């Protein structure tokens, strides 16, 4: 059963209507249209959290993973944190973020809905180890990194998470393609020796790093990944056949 109705109901009950999953083509080619913000009755609040499609990707990981301790780096309004708690209801979750209103909201919604979440007002990377030591029962075995979107930040976030993580921890990174963080991802993969996938078929271009995944999980991840050469050839074909070159036509008519 999907977590989506419950996740939406939690936020609707808090007076925050999720705005998520929209096509860029329906929203004036706005790149952030798929991602999640909220209408609070007066205006749009929140930053661009995991899209509806990416939440659907996350929830199906429950068919392959059974984490006991989850770390979320970058909580904002708690959308992804609550989605992880609904996906993995037996896991304990600690989420860190310096945004105090979002921390308070997340803890309130977690308490009201019986979710095993503790949100902590803290910065990464320094706040990771203390938060995990205080609120989790053992090493982290699932990490979502969705904080500062730079190559340098995901390198330091990943390094700090590795210090509290199990050897076979599963790492999920948001916004890798859209925020040009592939260099940071490659650094993390090279230094850790973990396997990885760039999930080019997700709206933000998420990525995962992992060790010892089952063949079934790898097959699932491959459904969201592309062969780089084939993807480039496909994009070239789209450019040639689907994109109207008005400037080129004007030049040809001279």
C-alpha positions in Angstrom: 0.0 0.0 0.0 1.3 3.4 -0.9 2.3 6.0 1.7 1.1 8.9 -0.4 -2.4 9.5 1.0 -1.1 9.4 4.6 1.8 11.7 3.8 -0.6 14.2 2.1 -3.1 13.9 4.9 -0.5 14.7 7.5 0.4 18.0 5.9 -3.1 18.9 4.9 -4.1 18.5 8.6 -1.3 21.0 9.5 -2.7 23.5 7.1 0.0 22.9 4.5 -1.3 21.7 1.1 1.5 19.9 -0.8 2.3 21.3 -4.3 4.3 18.6 -6.0 4.7 16.4 -9.1 3.9 19.0 -11.7 5.4 18.8 -15.2 7.8 21.5 -16.2 5.9 21.7 -19.5 2.7 22.6 -17.6 4.5 25.3 -15.5 6.2 27.6 -18.1 9.3 25.3 -18.3 10.1 26.0 -14.6 12.7 23.4 -13.6 11.5 23.2 -10.0 7.9 22.4 -10.9 8.1 18.7 -10.0 9.4 19.4 -6.5 7.5 19.8 -3.3 6.4 23.1 -1.7 3.3 23.9 0.3 0.4 26.4 0.2 -0.3 27.6 3.8 -3.5 29.5 3.0 -1.6 32.8 2.3 1.2 31.9 0.0 3.8 29.3 -1.1 6.3 28.1 1.6 9.1 25.7 1.7 12.0 24.8 -0.5 12.1 22.3 -3.3 11.9 19.0 -1.5 11.7 15.5 -3.0 9.1 15.4 -5.9 6.1 13.2 -5.9 7.9 10.8 -8.3 10.9 10.7 -6.1 8.8 9.9 -3.0 7.3 7.0 -5.0 10.8 5.8 -5.8 11.7 6.1 -2.1 8.7 4.2 -0.8 9.4 1.2 -3.1 12.9 0.8 -1.5 11.0 -0.8 1.4 10.7 -3.9 -0.7 14.5 -4.2 -0.7 15.8 -2.5 2.5 15.0 -2.8 6.2 17.0 0.0 7.9 16.9 0.3 11.7 18.5 3.7 12.0 18.1 6.5 9.4 19.8 9.9 9.1 18.4 12.8 7.2 20.7 15.7 6.4 18.6 18.6 5.4 15.1 18.4 6.8 13.4 21.7 5.8 9.6 21.2 6.4 10.1 17.5 7.1 8.5 16.2 3.9 11.2 13.7 3.1 11.8 12.8 6.7 8.1 11.9 7.2 8.1 10.0 3.9 11.1 8.0 5.1 9.3 7.3 8.4 6.1 6.1 6.7 8.2 4.0 4.3 10.3 2.4 7.1 7.9 2.5 10.1 10.2 0.3 12.3 13.3 2.5 11.8 14.4 5.3 14.2 15.1 8.5 12.3 17.1 11.5 13.2 17.0 14.6 11.0 19.2 17.6 11.2 18.7 21.1 9.8 19.3 24.7 11.1 15.8 25.8 10.2 14.1 25.9 13.6 10.4 26.3 12.4 10.8 23.2 10.2 12.4 21.3 13.1 9.4 22.2 15.3 6.9 21.3 12.6 8.6 17.9 12.0 8.7 17.0 15.6 5.0 18.0 16.1 3.8 16.0 13.1 5.9 13.0 14.1 4.4 13.0 17.6 0.9 13.5 16.4 1.2 10.6 14.0 3.2 8.1 16.1 6.3 8.3 13.9 9.8 7.5 15.2 11.4 10.8 14.3 13.6 13.2 16.2 14.4 16.4 14.3 17.4 18.3 15.7 18.3 22.0 15.0 21.9 21.6 13.9 24.3 22.2 11.1 26.1 19.5 9.1 28.7 18.2 9.4 29.4 19.0 13.0 25.9 18.2 14.2 25.7 14.7 12.7 27.7 12.7 15.3 26.1 14.2 18.4 22.5 13.8 17.0 23.0 10.2 16.0 24.7 9.3 19.3 21.8 10.8 21.3 18.8 9.7 19.3 19.7 6.4 17.5 20.4 2.9 18.9 23.2 1.9 16.6 25.0 2.6 13.4 23.1 4.4 10.6 22.1 2.1 7.7 20.2 4.6 5.5 21.2 8.2 4.8 19.3 10.9 2.8 21.6 13.8 1.9 19.6 16.9 0.8 21.2 19.9 2.4 23.6 22.5 0.9 23.8 21.8 -2.9 27.5 22.1 -3.7 30.1 19.5 -4.5 32.1 20.5 -1.4 29.0 20.1 0.8 28.0 16.7 -0.3 31.6 15.5 0.2 31.7 16.8 3.8 28.2 15.6 4.5 29.0 12.1 3.2 32.3 11.9 5.1 30.5 12.9 8.3 27.7 10.4 7.7 30.3 7.6 7.1 31.6 8.1 10.6 28.3 7.1 12.1 27.2 4.6 9.4 27.3 0.8 9.1 29.6 -0.6 6.5 26.6 -1.6 4.3 24.7 1.7 4.7 22.6 2.9 1.8 23.1 6.5 0.8 20.5 8.6 -1.2 21.5 12.0 -2.6 19.0 14.5 -3.9 19.5 17.1 -6.7 22.8 15.7 -8.0 22.2 16.4 -11.7 20.1 19.5 -11.3 22.7 21.2 -9.0 25.7 19.9 -10.9 27.1 17.8 -8.1 28.3 14.8 -10.1 31.9 15.7 -9.3 31.2 15.5 -5.6 29.3 12.2 -6.1 32.3 10.7 -8.0 34.6 11.8 -5.3 32.4 10.1 -2.7 32.2 6.9 -4.7 35.9 6.7 -5.4 37.0 7.4 -1.8 34.5 5.0 -0.3 34.8 2.2 -2.9 31.0 1.8 -2.9 28.8 0.9 -5.8 26.6 3.6 -7.2 23.9 4.7 -9.6 23.1 8.2 -11.0 19.3 8.1 -11.2 19.0 10.0 -14.4 15.3 9.2 -14.7 14.3 11.0 -11.5 13.3 14.7 -11.8 16.3 16.0 -9.8 18.8 13.4 -10.9 19.2 11.7 -7.6 22.0 9.3 -6.9 22.7 6.3 -4.6 25.8 4.7 -3.2 25.6 1.3 -1.6 27.5 -1.9 -0.8 26.4 -5.5 -1.2 23.0 -4.8 -2.7 20.8 -7.7 -3.7 20.4 -8.4 -7.4 16.7 -7.4 -7.0 17.6 -4.0 -5.6 20.2 -3.4 -8.3 17.6 -4.3 -10.9 15.2 -1.8 -9.3 17.9 0.9 -9.3 18.7 0.2 -13.0 15.1 1.0 -13.9 15.9 4.7 -12.9 19.4 4.8 -14.5 20.6 5.2 -18.1 23.7 4.1 -20.0 25.4 7.5 -20.5 26.2 6.9 -24.2 22.7 5.9 -25.0 21.2 8.8 -23.0 23.4 11.3 -24.9 22.4 9.8 -28.2 18.7 10.0 -27.2 19.2 13.6 -26.2 20.9 14.4 -29.5 18.0 12.8 -31.4 15.5 14.9 -29.4 17.4 18.0 -30.1 17.5 17.3 -33.8 13.9 16.2 -34.3 11.8 17.7 -31.5 13.2 21.1 -30.8 12.1 23.8 -33.3 15.2 25.9 -34.4 13.5 29.2 -35.3 16.9 31.0 -35.4 18.3 28.4 -37.8 15.2 28.7 -40.0 15.6 32.4 -40.1 19.2 32.2 -41.1 18.4 29.7 -43.9 15.7 32.1 -45.3 18.1 35.0 -45.7 
